[in-house]
Each structure stands twice: as structure tokens, then as C-alpha cells.
Amino acid sequence: MRSLGIGSKRLAATLAGALMALGLVVGAAQSQRFAGQTSIELMTDGPGVLKISPAETGDTAACKVDAQQYVDPETGEQTGDETPCIHHLDPGTRITLTAVPDAGHTFVGWSDFACSNKSKQCTLKLAPGTRYVAARFSPVTLTLFTTGKFGAVSVKPKPLKACSLNDSKPCEFKAGTRITLSRERAADDRFWVGACDGNDDGALDDDTCTLKLTGNEVVGAGYENAGGIPPPLGSGIAVVVSGRGKVAGSVINRTEKLNCGAQCTVTGLSRYDQVQVKAVTTSSAYKFSRWSNLSPLKTQTIPVSSTNRIQAVFVKK
């Protein structure tokens, strides 16, 4: 496995800046202009709409994202407009989120453990800082952009319906499916681009790209850098601790570290990033029980593309 060189990273940043100038704005850009204020950044993972009430611009707003781009909920066309998805509100504001799946699709849950996966509606009281919430729907799609440098790309398991993956046609999978893309041949200085396990700033040099599909995803095959396809939206993760314990960890392939008491938040991430978290007991009277995603493992790796808020639960022995 080989990482991008510094020159490639600079080129990727330059290309990403050019794409932003054309209206393909990374979602974190808007929030940086409101540093210190309360904000909520919404996302739809899969075909559906996420409504918020009240919204920054009025009584309600409808957010829809498809394959890393903001789209118009009515027409499904890319807009580049983040206004319906990013809201700045007063601390203490109580908001209601409503998940509305597209026809032929179902609601399957939230990226925030404070919202019940059994309900399409979630009410939250906003605290200072930035909160990221995604509504998840199923089935979802994978779209492959290919340069041809990797030859034909195959996928396992098979999509739900027959599709032309190598012709940049969306292929449909059940949400939560872990897929593996395999290239026909290697190519020097060419990368997979996307949320592949083990990626470095969105790029991966390996024979395969494995990722868990929790939303409509785009993957590039055989590109020179991570700027070769539209950049992913900005994101972040919050870790909350219940009971006597703490969480340590780090953002994989980046410098950010986690050292959480009751709570800690990392912003400025992208959907390509993955975070490793480790539950650490701090009292002999308590033991680690589970994570809010029901994992009993003390250490786990979390894709930001699927989880924005997670809780470590410690209980008395």
C-alpha cells in the first residue's frame, strides 16, 4: 500500500480549489466562516430528503445530497447550494429533523445515536459548536468513475440489479453492504479515489478498494490524485462518554488525536476519513460495556461516511 507524495497532495489541493471555484463547495467551508457559533450540518445517505424545522432561513428547509454533491430535492439536479443543509442557530434551539425516503426506498437510521433508528423524526437541542447529522436510506448506489488505467473493475458482492459499473452507471446495493472493487491491472502513480478502507487523503494504491456503502458513494479508479473527482463534503465526529471512562484515539492518516473525557469533537474532516477509537477504563469500579453502535470491542475503526456521533458506555461492575 503506498501513500500519495507531497507533490500529488499539493496538486490535489489545487484541483480541489478549482472545483470549489466552479461551485463544488466542500461543506465545511461555510461553517469555517461562522467559527464559534452553533451550527448543524445535514446529510442524506441514500435516496431521500432530510427536513429541518426551524431552519436558519425560515420555518423549514429540505436537504438532499447525492454522491457527495448538494442537489435540489424537487428536481434531483446538482445545485452547489449548501443553504438547505447547513444552518446556524442560537444555542439551545430545539430542532426537529424528519427523514423522508424517496419512492421505492426505506429509512434505515441516523448517524447520530441521540436519534432513534426506529423513528423517522428526531428532536435535538443544539449546544454550542458544530453538529453533523445524516439520515440514512436504502438501497443506495455506487458510481464508478474510471480512467481505464486499471482495466475493467469488478465488484463483490453483486449489485441488487444488473448494471454497467464500468460505464459510470449507478449500481444499487442494500445500505450497509461491504463491497470490494478489484482492478484488472495495476498502473504506476494511479490511485483509487474515495472512502476505501486505508485510504490516505482519499487516495489508495492497492489492487482492491473495500468500503461499506452507507450512502450513495462515488469512487474513482486509476486517477493521479484525489482531486480527480468532485471532492467529498466536509464532516466531523463527536464522541460522548457515559460512565467512568474515557476515549482515546486518532484520525487515521492524519495528525488529530482524541482524548475524550465527557465529550470531544473533531471537525474539518471529510467523508473519506476514518477514526480509530479506544475505550479506556479510568475507575476500578467500572467496566466498558459497549458503543452506541452496539459494538462490544474496546477498539474499533469508524468511517466518517457512516457515523458522526458515537457514545462509549461504561457501567458499574
C-alpha positions in Angstrom: 0.0 0.0 0.0 1.5 3.4 -1.0 0.6 6.9 0.0 0.4 10.0 -2.2 3.6 12.0 -2.4 3.7 15.7 -1.2 3.6 16.9 -4.8 0.5 14.9 -5.5 -1.2 16.2 -2.4 -0.5 19.8 -3.5 -1.9 19.1 -6.9 -4.9 17.5 -5.4 -5.4 20.6 -3.2 -5.1 22.8 -6.3 -7.6 20.8 -8.3 -10.0 20.8 -5.3 -9.7 24.6 -5.1 -10.5 24.9 -8.8 -13.6 22.7 -8.3 -14.7 24.8 -5.4 -14.4 27.9 -7.6 -16.8 26.2 -10.0 -19.4 25.8 -7.3 -18.4 22.3 -6.0 -18.0 23.7 -2.4 -16.8 21.4 0.4 -19.5 21.5 3.1 -17.0 22.6 5.9 -16.2 25.8 4.1 -19.4 27.6 5.1 -19.0 26.6 8.8 -15.5 28.0 9.0 -16.9 31.4 8.4 -19.1 31.0 11.5 -16.4 29.8 13.9 -17.6 29.8 17.5 -21.3 29.8 16.6 -23.8 26.9 16.9 -24.4 25.1 13.6 -25.9 21.9 12.3 -24.7 20.3 9.0 -27.2 17.9 7.4 -26.6 15.0 5.0 -28.7 12.4 3.3 -27.1 8.9 2.9 -29.0 7.3 0.2 -32.1 8.4 -1.8 -34.2 10.6 0.5 -34.8 14.1 1.9 -33.9 15.4 5.4 -36.2 18.3 6.6 -35.3 20.6 9.5 -37.6 22.8 11.5 -36.9 25.6 12.4 -34.3 26.4 9.8 -31.9 29.3 9.5 -33.8 30.7 6.6 -37.4 30.2 7.8 -39.8 27.7 9.3 -38.4 24.7 7.5 -35.8 23.6 4.9 -35.3 20.4 2.9 -31.8 19.0 2.4 -30.8 16.4 -0.2 -27.3 15.1 -1.0 -26.4 12.6 -3.8 -23.0 11.1 -4.3 -21.2 13.9 -2.4 -23.0 16.8 -4.1 -25.9 19.1 -2.9 -29.0 18.6 -5.1 -32.4 20.1 -5.4 -34.9 17.9 -3.6 -37.6 18.6 -6.3 -35.6 18.1 -9.4 -32.6 16.0 -8.2 -30.2 18.3 -10.1 -26.9 19.3 -8.6 -27.1 22.9 -7.3 -23.9 23.5 -5.3 -26.2 25.3 -2.8 -25.5 24.2 0.8 -28.1 26.6 2.3 -30.8 24.0 2.9 -28.2 21.7 4.5 -26.1 24.0 6.7 -27.9 26.0 9.4 -26.6 28.5 12.1 -29.0 28.8 15.0 -28.9 30.1 18.6 -27.5 27.8 21.2 -30.4 26.0 23.0 -32.6 26.0 19.9 -34.8 22.8 19.8 -35.0 21.5 16.2 -37.0 18.7 14.7 -35.5 16.6 11.9 -37.7 14.5 9.6 -36.4 11.8 7.2 -38.4 11.3 4.1 -37.3 8.4 1.8 -37.7 8.6 -1.9 -40.3 6.4 -3.6 -39.2 2.7 -3.5 -36.7 3.3 -0.7 -36.8 2.9 3.1 -35.5 4.8 6.1 -32.9 2.8 7.9 -31.5 5.1 10.6 -29.4 8.1 11.7 -25.7 8.8 12.0 -26.3 10.3 15.5 -27.0 7.9 18.4 -29.3 10.6 20.0 -31.8 9.9 17.2 -33.8 6.7 17.4 -33.3 4.5 14.3 -36.9 3.3 14.9 -38.3 6.8 14.1 -38.1 9.0 11.0 -38.3 12.0 13.3 -35.7 13.3 15.7 -35.8 16.3 18.1 -32.5 17.7 19.3 -31.5 20.6 21.5 -28.4 22.3 19.9 -25.4 23.0 22.0 -22.6 25.4 21.0 -20.3 24.1 18.3 -20.9 22.1 15.1 -23.1 19.0 14.9 -23.3 16.7 11.9 -26.4 14.6 11.3 -27.2 12.3 8.4 -30.4 10.4 7.6 -29.8 7.0 6.0 -31.9 5.3 3.4 -31.8 2.0 1.5 -31.0 0.8 -1.1 -28.0 3.0 -2.0 -25.9 3.4 -5.1 -22.2 3.2 -6.1 -21.0 5.1 -9.1 -17.5 4.3 -10.5 -15.6 6.9 -12.5 -12.8 5.2 -14.3 -9.9 6.4 -16.5 -9.4 3.0 -18.0 -5.9 2.7 -16.5 -7.0 -0.1 -14.2 -8.7 -2.0 -17.0 -12.1 -3.5 -16.1 -13.1 -3.1 -12.5 -15.2 -5.9 -10.8 -17.3 -5.7 -7.7 -18.2 -8.3 -5.0 -20.9 -9.0 -3.9 -23.1 -8.5 -6.9 -25.4 -5.4 -7.1 -29.1 -5.9 -6.4 -29.8 -5.4 -10.1 -27.8 -5.8 -13.3 -25.8 -2.6 -14.1 -22.9 -1.3 -16.0 -20.4 -0.4 -13.3 -17.5 0.4 -15.8 -19.8 2.8 -17.8 -20.3 5.1 -14.8 -23.8 3.9 -14.3 -25.1 3.8 -10.7 -25.2 0.3 -9.2 -27.7 -0.4 -6.4 -26.8 -2.2 -3.1 -28.5 -2.7 0.2 -27.4 0.0 2.7 -24.6 -1.2 4.9 -23.2 -3.7 2.3 -19.4 -4.0 2.4 -18.1 -4.2 -1.1 -14.7 -4.9 -2.7 -13.7 -3.4 -6.0 -10.9 -5.2 -7.8 -8.8 -3.8 -10.7 -7.8 -5.8 -13.7 -4.2 -4.4 -13.7 -2.0 -2.0 -11.7 -0.8 1.3 -13.1 2.1 3.4 -11.8 1.1 6.5 -9.9 -2.6 5.8 -10.3 -5.0 5.5 -7.4 -8.4 4.6 -6.2 -10.1 7.7 -5.0 -12.9 7.5 -2.4 -13.7 6.2 1.1 -11.8 3.0 0.6 -10.5 1.4 3.8 -7.0 2.5 4.5 -7.1 5.5 2.1 -4.6 8.4 2.5 -6.4 11.7 2.0 -8.9 10.0 -0.2 -6.3 8.1 -2.4 -5.3 4.4 -2.2 -2.7 2.4 -4.1 -3.8 -1.2 -3.9 -5.2 -3.9 -6.0 -8.6 -3.6 -4.3 -10.8 -0.9 -2.7 -13.0 -2.1 0.1 -15.7 0.2 1.6 -19.0 0.0 3.4 -21.9 1.6 1.5 -24.0 3.6 3.9 -24.9 6.2 1.3 -24.7 7.0 -2.4 -21.0 6.9 -3.0 -18.6 7.8 -5.8 -15.3 6.0 -6.3 -12.6 6.9 -8.9 -10.4 4.2 -10.5 -7.0 5.0 -11.9 -6.7 8.7 -11.1 -3.5 10.6 -10.5 -4.7 12.3 -7.3 -7.7 12.7 -5.0 -8.8 15.9 -6.9 -9.6 13.8 -9.9 -13.3 13.5 -9.0 -15.5 16.0 -7.2 -14.4 16.5 -3.6 -16.4 15.0 -0.7 -18.5 17.2 1.6 -17.0 18.3 4.9 -17.8 16.3 8.0 -16.8 15.7 11.6 -17.3 13.3 14.5 -18.3 13.8 18.2 -17.5 11.2 20.9 -19.6 11.1 24.1 -18.7 9.1 27.2 -21.3 7.6 29.6 -20.0 6.4 33.0 -16.5 6.5 34.4 -14.1 6.1 31.5 -12.6 7.9 28.6 -12.0 7.5 24.9 -8.6 7.8 23.2 -7.8 7.5 19.5 -6.8 9.3 16.3 -7.9 10.2 12.8 -6.3 7.6 10.5 -3.7 9.1 8.2 -3.9 12.5 9.9 -2.5 14.2 12.9 -5.6 14.8 15.0 -5.7 12.9 18.3 -8.7 12.0 20.6 -8.6 12.3 24.3 -12.2 12.5 25.5 -13.5 13.0 29.0 -17.3 13.5 28.9 -17.1 14.5 25.2 -14.8 15.6 22.4 -15.4 16.7 18.8 -13.2 16.7 15.7 -14.3 18.9 12.8 -12.7 19.7 9.5 -12.8 16.0 8.3 -14.1 14.6 5.1 -16.3 11.6 4.3 -13.0 9.8 3.2 -11.6 9.9 6.7 -11.7 7.1 9.3 -11.3 7.5 13.1 -9.9 4.8 15.4 -11.5 5.0 18.9 -10.4 3.1 22.0 -12.5 2.8 25.2 -10.3 3.2 28.3 -11.5 2.4 31.8 -10.5 5.0 34.4 -12.1 3.5 37.6 -11.7 0.0 39.1 -15.4 0.1 39.9 -16.4 0.5 36.3 -16.0 -1.7 33.1 -16.5 -1.0 29.5 -19.9 -2.2 28.2 -20.5 -1.2 24.6 -20.5 1.5 22.0 -23.8 3.1 20.9 -23.4 1.3 17.5 -23.6 -1.9 19.6 -20.0 -3.0 19.1 -18.6 -4.7 22.2 -15.0 -4.2 21.0 -12.9 -1.7 23.0 -11.1 -0.6 19.9 -12.8 0.0 16.5 -12.4 2.0 13.3 -15.2 4.2 12.3 -15.8 5.6 8.8 -16.9 9.2 9.0 -19.1 8.4 6.0 -21.4 6.4 8.3 -21.0 7.8 11.8 -21.0 11.4 13.1 -21.7 10.9 16.8 -20.9 7.8 18.9 -21.1 7.0 22.6 -18.9 4.8 24.8 -20.8 3.3 27.6 -19.1 2.3 30.9 -21.1 0.6 33.7 -20.6 -0.4 37.3 -19.1 -3.9 37.8 
